[in-house]
């Protein structure tokens, strides 16, 4: 399934399972991209943010998370 296919999945449970399977298969970059698409689709989803943060911490790549957060959070000037 391509990343665009994520938006065709209707169930949040299906999205979570799909990401989990990709990560279990070792497709870390694909899992990361799926989380990013998931967050674009549902930016208010705290579960998605926490799981994405958990992934980045497990990879010791919190710089990626910081970049994602800075792109998605509005400036408070």
ABEGO torsion letter per residue (X at the ends): XBAAAAAABABAAAAAAAAAAAAAAGBAAAAAAAAAAAAAABAABAAAAAAAAAAAAAAGBAAAAAAAAAAABBBBX
